Amino acid sequence: MILITLLFLLLTFIIFIIYRVNNPKSPLKSVLYSEKGKNITISYSSPSKKGRLIFGTKSESALVQFDKYWRTGANRRTIIKTATDLTFGDNVLVKGEYAMYTIPGLNKWDITFNSTKSYLGSFKPKPEMDLFTVSASPKIIKTPIEELSLDFIPQNKSDLKSNAIRLRWDSTEVVIPFD
């Protein structure tokens, strides 16, 4: 009888885990960029604000704390997949699939591209697998965004047309240019 009970509990736990993976609270989203011969997909889990303070300090009880690792979403790592090489500042992201994580700050965000292939993003990936980090300045936006949103936008810099990954959530916007 004890063995049957243990097997039942184990089966229930496995079913619960499968359900949670397939039905996360924060839905999985993907954005696609397909222009100028570049094909890029970013997949991320999109959490909601739900009245919480999103970016801030530990003392403010912020969901995402300044100067701490953030997987740039919920549930799993944010993944960027590119079919061509991309240039971020002086850094080249060779075609392939990579994890993208951030360290948000009040005045500066660090966005790191990492070669890890692991699914879960609860812990910061091994630093030796980091390819490079770029920095961007956050901007305050007037209309708060309820769900984390990543998309691609055109970007003009010094009369050169480039593009950018745009991250928006709550009252924060971060733009990461690439060529």
OpenMM code with the backbone's topology and positions (N, CA, C; nanometers):
from openmm import Vec3, app, unit

residues = "MET ILE LEU ILE THR LEU LEU PHE LEU LEU LEU THR PHE ILE ILE PHE ILE ILE TYR ARG VAL ASN ASN PRO LYS SER PRO LEU LYS SER VAL LEU TYR SER GLU LYS GLY LYS ASN ILE THR ILE SER TYR SER SER PRO SER LYS LYS GLY ARG LEU ILE PHE GLY THR LYS SER GLU SER ALA LEU VAL GLN PHE ASP LYS TYR TRP ARG THR GLY ALA ASN ARG ARG THR ILE ILE LYS THR ALA THR ASP LEU THR PHE GLY ASP ASN VAL LEU VAL LYS GLY GLU TYR ALA MET TYR THR ILE PRO GLY LEU ASN LYS TRP ASP ILE THR PHE ASN SER THR LYS SER TYR LEU GLY SER PHE LYS PRO LYS PRO GLU MET ASP LEU PHE THR VAL SER ALA SER PRO LYS ILE ILE LYS THR PRO ILE GLU GLU LEU SER LEU ASP PHE ILE PRO GLN ASN LYS SER ASP LEU LYS SER ASN ALA ILE ARG LEU ARG TRP ASP SER THR GLU VAL VAL ILE PRO PHE ASP".split()
positions = [
    Vec3(0.0820, -0.1199, 0.0000),
    Vec3(0.0000, 0.0000, 0.0000),
    Vec3(0.0867, 0.1268, 0.0000),
    Vec3(0.1957, 0.1244, 0.0760),
    Vec3(0.2861, 0.2399, 0.0806),
    Vec3(0.3495, 0.2619, -0.0561),
    Vec3(0.3890, 0.1527, -0.1215),
    Vec3(0.4494, 0.1623, -0.2536),
    Vec3(0.3511, 0.2217, -0.3551),
    Vec3(0.2268, 0.1814, -0.3503),
    Vec3(0.1241, 0.2348, -0.4403),
    Vec3(0.1038, 0.3841, -0.4143),
    Vec3(0.1009, 0.4230, -0.2880),
    Vec3(0.0857, 0.5641, -0.2520),
    Vec3(0.2033, 0.6463, -0.3035),
    Vec3(0.3255, 0.5945, -0.2861),
    Vec3(0.4441, 0.6648, -0.3347),
    Vec3(0.4434, 0.6766, -0.4871),
    Vec3(0.4053, 0.5728, -0.5554),
    Vec3(0.3955, 0.5770, -0.7011),
    Vec3(0.2894, 0.6768, -0.7471),
    Vec3(0.1771, 0.6798, -0.6768),
    Vec3(0.0711, 0.7756, -0.7078),
    Vec3(0.1217, 0.9188, -0.6893),
    Vec3(0.1919, 0.9454, -0.5797),
    Vec3(0.2454, 1.0797, -0.5542),
    Vec3(0.3494, 1.1180, -0.6598),
    Vec3(0.4345, 1.0240, -0.6967),
    Vec3(0.5345, 1.0500, -0.7988),
    Vec3(0.4675, 1.0803, -0.9331),
    Vec3(0.3689, 1.0028, -0.9708),
    Vec3(0.2967, 1.0249, -1.0953),
    Vec3(0.2258, 1.1607, -1.0938),
    Vec3(0.1641, 1.1945, -0.9816),
    Vec3(0.0975, 1.3241, -0.9676),
    Vec3(0.1973, 1.4379, -0.9839),
    Vec3(0.3144, 1.4251, -0.9235),
    Vec3(0.4184, 1.5265, -0.9340),
    Vec3(0.4654, 1.5415, -1.0781),
    Vec3(0.4863, 1.4321, -1.1474),
    Vec3(0.5312, 1.4355, -1.2873),
    Vec3(0.4259, 1.5019, -1.3756),
    Vec3(0.3005, 1.4690, -1.3547),
    Vec3(0.1915, 1.5308, -1.4315),
    Vec3(0.1857, 1.6809, -1.4038),
    Vec3(0.2040, 1.7200, -1.2776),
    Vec3(0.2047, 1.8619, -1.2410),
    Vec3(0.3184, 1.9348, -1.3124),
    Vec3(0.4375, 1.8779, -1.3138),
    Vec3(0.5526, 1.9404, -1.3794),
    Vec3(0.5265, 1.9540, -1.5297),
    Vec3(0.4755, 1.8506, -1.5918),
    Vec3(0.4443, 1.8559, -1.7352),
    Vec3(0.3404, 1.9641, -1.7624),
    Vec3(0.2393, 1.9727, -1.6775),
    Vec3(0.1362, 2.0758, -1.6934),
    Vec3(0.1974, 2.2156, -1.6815),
    Vec3(0.2830, 2.2383, -1.5814),
    Vec3(0.3431, 2.3703, -1.5590),
    Vec3(0.4347, 2.4103, -1.6755),
    Vec3(0.5066, 2.3150, -1.7305),
    Vec3(0.5945, 2.3453, -1.8431),
    Vec3(0.5115, 2.3814, -1.9661),
    Vec3(0.4030, 2.3112, -1.9883),
    Vec3(0.3198, 2.3355, -2.1066),
    Vec3(0.2186, 2.4479, -2.0897),
    Vec3(0.1926, 2.4897, -1.9666),
    Vec3(0.0949, 2.5963, -1.9385),
    Vec3(0.1520, 2.6952, -1.8366),
    Vec3(0.2579, 2.7668, -1.8737),
    Vec3(0.3198, 2.8577, -1.7772),
    Vec3(0.2318, 2.9798, -1.7491),
    Vec3(0.2511, 3.0386, -1.6310),
    Vec3(0.1788, 3.1617, -1.5965),
    Vec3(0.2182, 3.2757, -1.6890),
    Vec3(0.3446, 3.2775, -1.7274),
    Vec3(0.3945, 3.3790, -1.8198),
    Vec3(0.4074, 3.3148, -1.9572),
    Vec3(0.3233, 3.3554, -2.0519),
    Vec3(0.3203, 3.2868, -2.1814),
    Vec3(0.4498, 3.3036, -2.2605),
    Vec3(0.4820, 3.2006, -2.3382),
    Vec3(0.5971, 3.2033, -2.4266),
    Vec3(0.5613, 3.2856, -2.5500),
    Vec3(0.6490, 3.3786, -2.5848),
    Vec3(0.6278, 3.4619, -2.7029),
    Vec3(0.7527, 3.4572, -2.7901),
    Vec3(0.7331, 3.4821, -2.9174),
    Vec3(0.8446, 3.4908, -3.0113),
    Vec3(0.8241, 3.6124, -3.0998),
    Vec3(0.9328, 3.6809, -3.1308),
    Vec3(0.9290, 3.7913, -3.2263),
    Vec3(1.0270, 3.7592, -3.3378),
    Vec3(0.9899, 3.7973, -3.4586),
    Vec3(1.0681, 3.7639, -3.5764),
    Vec3(1.1095, 3.8910, -3.6491),
    Vec3(1.2335, 3.8934, -3.6914),
    Vec3(1.2859, 4.0013, -3.7748),
    Vec3(1.3345, 3.9369, -3.9040),
    Vec3(1.2866, 3.9871, -4.0159),
    Vec3(1.3278, 3.9315, -4.1444),
    Vec3(1.3386, 4.0456, -4.2460),
    Vec3(1.4540, 4.1108, -4.2465),
    Vec3(1.4805, 4.2217, -4.3378),
    Vec3(1.6283, 4.2232, -4.3720),
    Vec3(1.6604, 4.2855, -4.4840),
    Vec3(1.7999, 4.3054, -4.5248),
    Vec3(1.8806, 4.1759, -4.5191),
    Vec3(1.8171, 4.0638, -4.5515),
    Vec3(1.8871, 3.9366, -4.5520),
    Vec3(1.9126, 3.8787, -4.4138),
    Vec3(1.8583, 3.9415, -4.3106),
    Vec3(1.8753, 3.8929, -4.1744),
    Vec3(1.7461, 3.8266, -4.1272),
    Vec3(1.7586, 3.7093, -4.0672),
    Vec3(1.6450, 3.6397, -4.0074),
    Vec3(1.6791, 3.6135, -3.8613),
    Vec3(1.6044, 3.6779, -3.7730),
    Vec3(1.6313, 3.6696, -3.6289),
    Vec3(1.5013, 3.6351, -3.5579),
    Vec3(1.5097, 3.5457, -3.4609),
    Vec3(1.3954, 3.5134, -3.3755),
    Vec3(1.4396, 3.5276, -3.2299),
    Vec3(1.3568, 3.5924, -3.1518),
    Vec3(1.3794, 3.5992, -3.0071),
    Vec3(1.2595, 3.5327, -2.9403),
    Vec3(1.2868, 3.4331, -2.8557),
    Vec3(1.1824, 3.3634, -2.7801),
    Vec3(1.2015, 3.3938, -2.6328),
    Vec3(1.0917, 3.4312, -2.5666),
    Vec3(1.0995, 3.4690, -2.4255),
    Vec3(0.9656, 3.4416, -2.3583),
    Vec3(0.9675, 3.4326, -2.2265),
    Vec3(0.8434, 3.4213, -2.1501),
    Vec3(0.8060, 3.5609, -2.1022),
    Vec3(0.6802, 3.5982, -2.1216),
    Vec3(0.6351, 3.7349, -2.0986),
    Vec3(0.5518, 3.7477, -1.9703),
    Vec3(0.6169, 3.7828, -1.8575),
    Vec3(0.5413, 3.8018, -1.7334),
    Vec3(0.4605, 3.9316, -1.7367),
    Vec3(0.3623, 3.9412, -1.6479),
    Vec3(0.2772, 4.0599, -1.6363),
    Vec3(0.3131, 4.1400, -1.5117),
    Vec3(0.2839, 4.2686, -1.5171),
    Vec3(0.3125, 4.3602, -1.4066),
    Vec3(0.2261, 4.3288, -1.2839),
    Vec3(0.0981, 4.3116, -1.3041),
    Vec3(0.0022, 4.2784, -1.1975),
    Vec3(0.0145, 4.3688, -1.0748),
    Vec3(0.0330, 4.4995, -1.0989),
    Vec3(0.0376, 4.5955, -0.9895),
    Vec3(0.1679, 4.5976, -0.9112),
    Vec3(0.2653, 4.5215, -0.9539),
    Vec3(0.3928, 4.5138, -0.8813),
    Vec3(0.4904, 4.6196, -0.9313),
    Vec3(0.5871, 4.6540, -0.8457),
    Vec3(0.7000, 4.7352, -0.8889),
    Vec3(0.7931, 4.6405, -0.9645),
    Vec3(0.8258, 4.6719, -1.0879),
    Vec3(0.9051, 4.5798, -1.1692),
    Vec3(1.0541, 4.6016, -1.1483),
    Vec3(1.1066, 4.7191, -1.1799),
    Vec3(1.2499, 4.7450, -1.1689),
    Vec3(1.2776, 4.8363, -1.0509),
    Vec3(1.3748, 4.7986, -0.9686),
    Vec3(1.4091, 4.8804, -0.8533),
    Vec3(1.5052, 4.8074, -0.7618),
    Vec3(1.5048, 4.8488, -0.6366),
    Vec3(1.5978, 4.7922, -0.5387),
    Vec3(1.5296, 4.6850, -0.4543),
    Vec3(1.6113, 4.6106, -0.3835),
    Vec3(1.5593, 4.5077, -0.2936),
    Vec3(1.4733, 4.5712, -0.1844),
    Vec3(1.5176, 4.6848, -0.1320),
    Vec3(1.4425, 4.7516, -0.0251),
    Vec3(1.3058, 4.8002, -0.0727),
    Vec3(1.2911, 4.8218, -0.2038),
    Vec3(1.1625, 4.8625, -0.2611),
    Vec3(1.0752, 4.7416, -0.2950),
    Vec3(1.1286, 4.6216, -0.2737),
    Vec3(1.0603, 4.4960, -0.3080),
    Vec3(1.0315, 4.4847, -0.4574),
    Vec3(1.1261, 4.5308, -0.5383),
    Vec3(1.1103, 4.5230, -0.6836),
    Vec3(1.1179, 4.3772, -0.7286),
    Vec3(1.0411, 4.3439, -0.8293),
    Vec3(1.0432, 4.2095, -0.8858),
    Vec3(1.1782, 4.1806, -0.9508),
    Vec3(1.2298, 4.2759, -1.0282),
    Vec3(1.3610, 4.2648, -1.0924),
    Vec3(1.4509, 4.3701, -1.0285),
    Vec3(1.5522, 4.3233, -0.9569),
    Vec3(1.6372, 4.4160, -0.8816),
    Vec3(1.7510, 4.4707, -0.9661),
    Vec3(1.7810, 4.5985, -0.9429),
    Vec3(1.8939, 4.6605, -1.0102),
    Vec3(2.0229, 4.5874, -0.9752),
    Vec3(2.1114, 4.5816, -1.0737),
    Vec3(2.2462, 4.5261, -1.0587),
    Vec3(2.2479, 4.3778, -1.0228),
    Vec3(2.1424, 4.3054, -1.0581),
    Vec3(2.1342, 4.1608, -1.0353),
    Vec3(2.0992, 4.0914, -1.1676),
    Vec3(2.1445, 3.9678, -1.1806),
    Vec3(2.1130, 3.8868, -1.2993),
    Vec3(1.9623, 3.8751, -1.3184),
    Vec3(1.9178, 3.8904, -1.4441),
    Vec3(1.7775, 3.8672, -1.4810),
    Vec3(1.7763, 3.7933, -1.6139),
    Vec3(1.7019, 3.6876, -1.6228),
    Vec3(1.6967, 3.6064, -1.7457),
    Vec3(1.6218, 3.6757, -1.8584),
    Vec3(1.5767, 3.7976, -1.8347),
    Vec3(1.5058, 3.8804, -1.9329),
    Vec3(1.3737, 3.8146, -1.9714),
    Vec3(1.2978, 3.7823, -1.8718),
    Vec3(1.1681, 3.7189, -1.8882),
    Vec3(1.1408, 3.6322, -1.7675),
    Vec3(1.0556, 3.5347, -1.7869),
    Vec3(1.0199, 3.4436, -1.6779),
    Vec3(1.0347, 3.2997, -1.7278),
    Vec3(1.0225, 3.2071, -1.6361),
    Vec3(1.0171, 3.0635, -1.6660),
    Vec3(1.1454, 3.0058, -1.7240),
    Vec3(1.1951, 3.0594, -1.8334),
    Vec3(1.3095, 3.0017, -1.9035),
    Vec3(1.3987, 3.1126, -1.9569),
    Vec3(1.5111, 3.0757, -2.0108),
    Vec3(1.6026, 3.1741, -2.0675),
    Vec3(1.5425, 3.2395, -2.1919),
    Vec3(1.5807, 3.3633, -2.2160),
    Vec3(1.5459, 3.4304, -2.3399),
    Vec3(1.6485, 3.3863, -2.4441),
    Vec3(1.5998, 3.3416, -2.5588),
    Vec3(1.6850, 3.2853, -2.6630),
    Vec3(1.6779, 3.3722, -2.7884),
    Vec3(1.7946, 3.4048, -2.8431),
    Vec3(1.8021, 3.4749, -2.9713),
    Vec3(1.8658, 3.3791, -3.0715),
    Vec3(1.7987, 3.3647, -3.1845),
    Vec3(1.8479, 3.2762, -3.2907),
    Vec3(1.8616, 3.3595, -3.4169),
    Vec3(1.9806, 3.3565, -3.4762),
    Vec3(2.0050, 3.4352, -3.5965),
    Vec3(2.0652, 3.3482, -3.7061),
    Vec3(2.0189, 3.3713, -3.8275),
    Vec3(2.0675, 3.2952, -3.9422),
    Vec3(2.1876, 3.3636, -4.0084),
    Vec3(2.2201, 3.4860, -3.9639),
    Vec3(2.3349, 3.5592, -4.0150),
    Vec3(2.4086, 3.6236, -3.8986),
    Vec3(2.5312, 3.6639, -3.9220),
    Vec3(2.6074, 3.7342, -3.8188),
    Vec3(2.5432, 3.8698, -3.7927),
    Vec3(2.5432, 3.9112, -3.6650),
    Vec3(2.4904, 4.0415, -3.6247),
    Vec3(2.6001, 4.1189, -3.5542),
    Vec3(2.5984, 4.2503, -3.5698),
    Vec3(2.6965, 4.3347, -3.5029),
    Vec3(2.6262, 4.4199, -3.3978),
    Vec3(2.6731, 4.4079, -3.2753),
    Vec3(2.6246, 4.4888, -3.1636),
    Vec3(2.7430, 4.5743, -3.1188),
    Vec3(2.7441, 4.7023, -3.1587),
    Vec3(2.8596, 4.7868, -3.1275),
    Vec3(2.9819, 4.7324, -3.1994),
    Vec3(3.0864, 4.6995, -3.1232),
    Vec3(3.2100, 4.6440, -3.1807),
    Vec3(3.2126, 4.4920, -3.1743),
    Vec3(3.1019, 4.4305, -3.1362),
    Vec3(3.0964, 4.2857, -3.1154),
    Vec3(3.0145, 4.2178, -3.2239),
    Vec3(3.0601, 4.0998, -3.2658),
    Vec3(2.9887, 4.0225, -3.3674),
    Vec3(2.9288, 3.8984, -3.3021),
    Vec3(2.7985, 3.8835, -3.3200),
    Vec3(2.7286, 3.7631, -3.2772),
    Vec3(2.7176, 3.6736, -3.4006),
    Vec3(2.7959, 3.5668, -3.4017),
    Vec3(2.8004, 3.4751, -3.5153),
    Vec3(2.6668, 3.4014, -3.5246),
    Vec3(2.6235, 3.3738, -3.6477),
    Vec3(2.4949, 3.3058, -3.6651),
    Vec3(2.4885, 3.1823, -3.5747),
    Vec3(2.3705, 3.1631, -3.5155),
    Vec3(2.3512, 3.0526, -3.4230),
    Vec3(2.2424, 3.0851, -3.3229),
    Vec3(2.2400, 3.0104, -3.2140),
    Vec3(2.1384, 3.0261, -3.1094),
    Vec3(2.2079, 3.0533, -2.9765),
    Vec3(2.1603, 3.1579, -2.9061),
    Vec3(2.2266, 3.2022, -2.7840),
    Vec3(2.1244, 3.2429, -2.6781),
    Vec3(2.1679, 3.2365, -2.5533),
    Vec3(2.0886, 3.2919, -2.4439),
    Vec3(2.1219, 3.4404, -2.4344),
    Vec3(2.0225, 3.5175, -2.3974),
    Vec3(2.0413, 3.6613, -2.3794),
    Vec3(1.9904, 3.6952, -2.2401),
    Vec3(2.0768, 3.7508, -2.1569),
    Vec3(2.0314, 3.7920, -2.0246),
    Vec3(2.0755, 3.9342, -1.9970),
    Vec3(2.0156, 3.9949, -1.8961),
    Vec3(2.0449, 4.1348, -1.8661),
    Vec3(2.0772, 4.1536, -1.7185),
    Vec3(2.1461, 4.2626, -1.6941),
    Vec3(2.1652, 4.3122, -1.5579),
    Vec3(2.1155, 4.4562, -1.5611),
    Vec3(1.9890, 4.4755, -1.5205),
    Vec3(1.9309, 4.6098, -1.5253),
    Vec3(1.9930, 4.7006, -1.4195),
    Vec3(2.0022, 4.8268, -1.4522),
    Vec3(2.0492, 4.9268, -1.3581),
    Vec3(1.9646, 5.0517, -1.3710),
    Vec3(1.9787, 5.1403, -1.2774),
    Vec3(1.9018, 5.2643, -1.2800),
    Vec3(1.9375, 5.3468, -1.4037),
    Vec3(2.0668, 5.3565, -1.4359),
    Vec3(2.1121, 5.4403, -1.5472),
    Vec3(2.1748, 5.3627, -1.6621),
    Vec3(2.2018, 5.2334, -1.6414),
    Vec3(2.2661, 5.1537, -1.7456),
    Vec3(2.2222, 5.0090, -1.7327),
    Vec3(2.1947, 4.9475, -1.8466),
    Vec3(2.1647, 4.8041, -1.8527),
    Vec3(2.2782, 4.7350, -1.9264),
    Vec3(2.3193, 4.6197, -1.8764),
    Vec3(2.4148, 4.5357, -1.9462),
    Vec3(2.3396, 4.4176, -2.0050),
    Vec3(2.3561, 4.3979, -2.1348),
    Vec3(2.2899, 4.2890, -2.2061),
    Vec3(2.3999, 4.1924, -2.2510),
    Vec3(2.3910, 4.0675, -2.2052),
    Vec3(2.4953, 3.9697, -2.2320),
    Vec3(2.4415, 3.8596, -2.3220),
    Vec3(2.5234, 3.8209, -2.4183),
    Vec3(2.4930, 3.7092, -2.5062),
    Vec3(2.5810, 3.5932, -2.4620),
    Vec3(2.5187, 3.4782, -2.4374),
    Vec3(2.5867, 3.3642, -2.3765),
    Vec3(2.5605, 3.2399, -2.4605),
    Vec3(2.6591, 3.1536, -2.4709),
    Vec3(2.6478, 3.0354, -2.5573),
    Vec3(2.5842, 2.9143, -2.4894),
    Vec3(2.5306, 2.9304, -2.3695),
    Vec3(2.4693, 2.8173, -2.2995),
    Vec3(2.3495, 2.7629, -2.3770),
    Vec3(2.3245, 2.6337, -2.3628),
    Vec3(2.2111, 2.5699, -2.4300),
    Vec3(2.1053, 2.5232, -2.3297),
    Vec3(2.1260, 2.5512, -2.2027),
    Vec3(2.0309, 2.5032, -2.1022),
    Vec3(1.8995, 2.5807, -2.1119),
    Vec3(1.7925, 2.5144, -2.0761),
    Vec3(1.6567, 2.5665, -2.0905),
    Vec3(1.6202, 2.6636, -1.9782),
    Vec3(1.6433, 2.6214, -1.8548),
    Vec3(1.6002, 2.7014, -1.7401),
    Vec3(1.6944, 2.8179, -1.7156),
    Vec3(1.6396, 2.9277, -1.6679),
    Vec3(1.7204, 3.0473, -1.6503),
    Vec3(1.7220, 3.0998, -1.5091),
    Vec3(1.6922, 3.0169, -1.4103),
    Vec3(1.6857, 3.0634, -1.2722),
    Vec3(1.8200, 3.1148, -1.2209),
    Vec3(1.9287, 3.0568, -1.2737),
    Vec3(2.0612, 3.0953, -1.2272),
    Vec3(2.1407, 3.1549, -1.3419),
    Vec3(2.2280, 3.2475, -1.3076),
    Vec3(2.3133, 3.3112, -1.4074),
    Vec3(2.4001, 3.2054, -1.4748),
    Vec3(2.4085, 3.2094, -1.6088),
    Vec3(2.4933, 3.1122, -1.6788),
    Vec3(2.6403, 3.1301, -1.6409),
    Vec3(2.7190, 3.0299, -1.6698),
    Vec3(2.8618, 3.0364, -1.6395),
    Vec3(2.9259, 3.1523, -1.7165),
    Vec3(3.0002, 3.2380, -1.6460),
    Vec3(3.0624, 3.3543, -1.7127),
    Vec3(3.1568, 3.3167, -1.8265),
    Vec3(3.2211, 3.2006, -1.8177),
    Vec3(3.3127, 3.1605, -1.9244),
    Vec3(3.2388, 3.1302, -2.0552),
    Vec3(3.1060, 3.1211, -2.0503),
    Vec3(3.0271, 3.0982, -2.1717),
    Vec3(2.9709, 3.2291, -2.2286),
    Vec3(2.9975, 3.3420, -2.1593),
    Vec3(2.9560, 3.4724, -2.2108),
    Vec3(3.0372, 3.5061, -2.3349),
    Vec3(2.9703, 3.5507, -2.4390),
    Vec3(3.0393, 3.5907, -2.5611),
    Vec3(3.0818, 3.7370, -2.5530),
    Vec3(2.9857, 3.8230, -2.5173),
    Vec3(3.0146, 3.9648, -2.4977),
    Vec3(2.8953, 4.0306, -2.4300),
    Vec3(2.9192, 4.1501, -2.3801),
    Vec3(2.8161, 4.2301, -2.3139),
    Vec3(2.8135, 4.3675, -2.3785),
    Vec3(2.6936, 4.4178, -2.4057),
    Vec3(2.6769, 4.5542, -2.4544),
    Vec3(2.5953, 4.6301, -2.3498),
    Vec3(2.6127, 4.7604, -2.3473),
    Vec3(2.5394, 4.8434, -2.2518),
    Vec3(2.4405, 4.9331, -2.3256),
    Vec3(2.3316, 4.9633, -2.2588),
    Vec3(2.2296, 5.0524, -2.3138),
    Vec3(2.1708, 5.1343, -2.1988),
    Vec3(2.1245, 5.2526, -2.2315),
    Vec3(2.0635, 5.3396, -2.1306),
    Vec3(1.9127, 5.3181, -2.1292),
    Vec3(1.8557, 5.2959, -2.0105),
    Vec3(1.7097, 5.2820, -2.0034),
    Vec3(1.6421, 5.4177, -2.0198),
    Vec3(1.5216, 5.4138, -2.0693),
    Vec3(1.4423, 5.5354, -2.0891),
    Vec3(1.3088, 5.5146, -2.0188),
    Vec3(1.2592, 5.6182, -1.9564),
    Vec3(1.1268, 5.6127, -1.8922),
    Vec3(1.0213, 5.6425, -1.9986),
    Vec3(0.9194, 5.5578, -2.0063),
    Vec3(0.8097, 5.5810, -2.1000),
    Vec3(0.6848, 5.6216, -2.0222),
    Vec3(0.6009, 5.7016, -2.0862),
    Vec3(0.4841, 5.7584, -2.0181),
    Vec3(0.3744, 5.6573, -1.9913),
    Vec3(0.3482, 5.5707, -2.0885),
    Vec3(0.2401, 5.4737, -2.0743),
    Vec3(0.2988, 5.3394, -2.0334),
    Vec3(0.2704, 5.2948, -1.9104),
    Vec3(0.3263, 5.1670, -1.8639),
    Vec3(0.2798, 5.0496, -1.9510),
    Vec3(0.3678, 4.9534, -1.9670),
    Vec3(0.3419, 4.8320, -2.0438),
    Vec3(0.3142, 4.7197, -1.9445),
    Vec3(0.1982, 4.6566, -1.9531),
    Vec3(0.1568, 4.5529, -1.8568),
    Vec3(0.2407, 4.4256, -1.8677),
    Vec3(0.2660, 4.3784, -1.9903),
    Vec3(0.3424, 4.2553, -2.0101),
    Vec3(0.4780, 4.2876, -2.0713),
    Vec3(0.5804, 4.2155, -2.0277),
    Vec3(0.7124, 4.2303, -2.0884),
    Vec3(0.6996, 4.2141, -2.2397),
    Vec3(0.7596, 4.3058, -2.3133),
    Vec3(0.7493, 4.3056, -2.4586),
    Vec3(0.8876, 4.3243, -2.5204),
    Vec3(0.9229, 4.2356, -2.6109),
    Vec3(1.0433, 4.2498, -2.6919),
    Vec3(0.9986, 4.2609, -2.8365),
    Vec3(1.0604, 4.3510, -2.9120),
    Vec3(1.0313, 4.3618, -3.0535),
    Vec3(1.1510, 4.4221, -3.1251),
    Vec3(1.1375, 4.4383, -3.2549),
    Vec3(1.2419, 4.4972, -3.3372),
    Vec3(1.1915, 4.6307, -3.3897),
    Vec3(1.2793, 4.7320, -3.3872),
    Vec3(1.2419, 4.8647, -3.4360),
    Vec3(1.3537, 4.9198, -3.5241),
    Vec3(1.3189, 5.0093, -3.6190),
    Vec3(1.4241, 5.0785, -3.6940),
    Vec3(1.4922, 5.1800, -3.6026),
    Vec3(1.6169, 5.2044, -3.6277),
    Vec3(1.6947, 5.2943, -3.5432),
    Vec3(1.7795, 5.3822, -3.6343),
    Vec3(1.7744, 5.5124, -3.6157),
    Vec3(1.8605, 5.6024, -3.6924),
    Vec3(1.9739, 5.6491, -3.6042),
    Vec3(2.0956, 5.6284, -3.6532),
    Vec3(2.2106, 5.6790, -3.5792),
    Vec3(2.3116, 5.7330, -3.6800),
    Vec3(2.3477, 5.8563, -3.6652),
    Vec3(2.4459, 5.9213, -3.7526),
    Vec3(2.4136, 5.9015, -3.9003),
    Vec3(2.2891, 5.9204, -3.9357),
    Vec3(2.2427, 5.9070, -4.0738),
    Vec3(2.2579, 5.7660, -4.1309),
    Vec3(2.2905, 5.6688, -4.0488),
    Vec3(2.2959, 5.5301, -4.0938),
    Vec3(2.1718, 5.4605, -4.0409),
    Vec3(2.1046, 5.3904, -4.1282),
    Vec3(1.9875, 5.3168, -4.0809),
    Vec3(2.0329, 5.1822, -4.0273),
    Vec3(1.9990, 5.1557, -3.9049),
    Vec3(2.0247, 5.0254, -3.8456),
    Vec3(1.8955, 4.9822, -3.7791),
    Vec3(1.9028, 4.8785, -3.7049),
    Vec3(1.7845, 4.8299, -3.6354),
    Vec3(1.8191, 4.8054, -3.4900),
    Vec3(1.7162, 4.7758, -3.4118),
    Vec3(1.7400, 4.7568, -3.2696),
    Vec3(1.6389, 4.6581, -3.2127),
    Vec3(1.6810, 4.5930, -3.1076),
    Vec3(1.5911, 4.5138, -3.0246),
    Vec3(1.5393, 4.6104, -2.9188),
    Vec3(1.4085, 4.6131, -2.9015),
    Vec3(1.3494, 4.7011, -2.8009),
    Vec3(1.2843, 4.6165, -2.6930),
    Vec3(1.3192, 4.6451, -2.5684),
    Vec3(1.2598, 4.5791, -2.4523),
    Vec3(1.1769, 4.6842, -2.3791),
    Vec3(1.0504, 4.6516, -2.3506),
    Vec3(0.9638, 4.7430, -2.2747),
    Vec3(0.8866, 4.6642, -2.1705),
    Vec3(0.8827, 4.7225, -2.0514),
    Vec3(0.8006, 4.6653, -1.9442),
    Vec3(0.7829, 4.7709, -1.8381),
    Vec3(0.6615, 4.7802, -1.7865),
    Vec3(0.6255, 4.8814, -1.6883),
    Vec3(0.6534, 5.0181, -1.7506),
    Vec3(0.7369, 5.0995, -1.6901),
    Vec3(0.7664, 5.2331, -1.7436),
    Vec3(0.9077, 5.2410, -1.8010),
    Vec3(0.9654, 5.1266, -1.8334),
    Vec3(1.1043, 5.1234, -1.8797),
    Vec3(1.1121, 5.0735, -2.0239),
    Vec3(1.2002, 5.1377, -2.0996),
    Vec3(1.2297, 5.0966, -2.2361),
    Vec3(1.3825, 5.0929, -2.2520),
    Vec3(1.4315, 4.9846, -2.3116),
    Vec3(1.5741, 4.9719, -2.3413),
    Vec3(1.5861, 4.9354, -2.4893),
    Vec3(1.6717, 5.0071, -2.5611),
    Vec3(1.6911, 4.9861, -2.7036),
    Vec3(1.8345, 4.9384, -2.7255),
    Vec3(1.8482, 4.8251, -2.7979),
    Vec3(1.9788, 4.7627, -2.8212),
    Vec3(2.0024, 4.7603, -2.9723),
    Vec3(2.0788, 4.8572, -3.0256),
    Vec3(2.1014, 4.8627, -3.1708),
    Vec3(2.1883, 4.7480, -3.2213),
    Vec3(2.1623, 4.7067, -3.3459),
    Vec3(2.2458, 4.6069, -3.4126),
    Vec3(2.2485, 4.6347, -3.5625),
    Vec3(2.3501, 4.5830, -3.6269),
    Vec3(2.3623, 4.5926, -3.7726),
    Vec3(2.3724, 4.4527, -3.8293),
] * unit.nanometer
topology = app.Topology()
chain = topology.addChain("A")
for resn in residues:
    res = topology.addResidue(resn, chain)
    for name in ("N", "CA", "C"):
        topology.addAtom(name, app.Element.getBySymbol(name[0]), res)
